[in-house]
């Protein structure tokens, strides 16, 4: 088995509250926006773990090693679990009530 160098980007969900905060850098985020970012953070962390595992696999000199493949698989499995948890949570991507 070989770890693909370009396994494609992870689809990013639409984060309207974050987008508005970034479009006006001169203001502080509202409490609602901060709660939305906090709710999204586990998914962001899982996406970063996948990226870290893929980078490590490519930079170790042995991207097809068993350890590299396991690390990427575990990170992707964690991301899948997080996405599943996010979609099952009420109001998952439209802000926190």
PyMOL commands that set and color helices and strands:
alter all, ss='L'
color gray80, all
select helices_A, chain A and resi 16-23+31-59+66-88
alter helices_A, ss='H'
color red, helices_A
deselect
rebuild
show_as cartoon
